[in-house]
Amino acid sequence: MKIVINIFLKNGVLDPQGKAIEKALHSLNFNEVKEVRMAKQLILDLDEKDEIRAKERIAKMCEELLVNNVIEDYELSISEKL
């Protein structure tokens, strides 16, 4: 089972990398860009058949290692196409 985890900074947390990208886009005349926020994506191949159990295990992984809960949030989804 393929699990996709998107990790992103919480609202209100400064995002200097996103700001740098936004500034670069504006310098290239892409002025319609209002804001850029950086995120990271992890794709895990999990040896689990039960979707509920898989989500529980991934949530535990995120809380214990993959996500800094102080400044980051995450979303996870299951994908069969990856």
Buried (B, 14 or more C-beta within 10 A) or exposed (E): BBBBBEBBBEEEEEBEEBBEBBEEBEEEEEEEEEEBBBBEEBEBEBEBEEEEEBBEBBBEBBEEEBBEEEEBBBEBEBEEEE
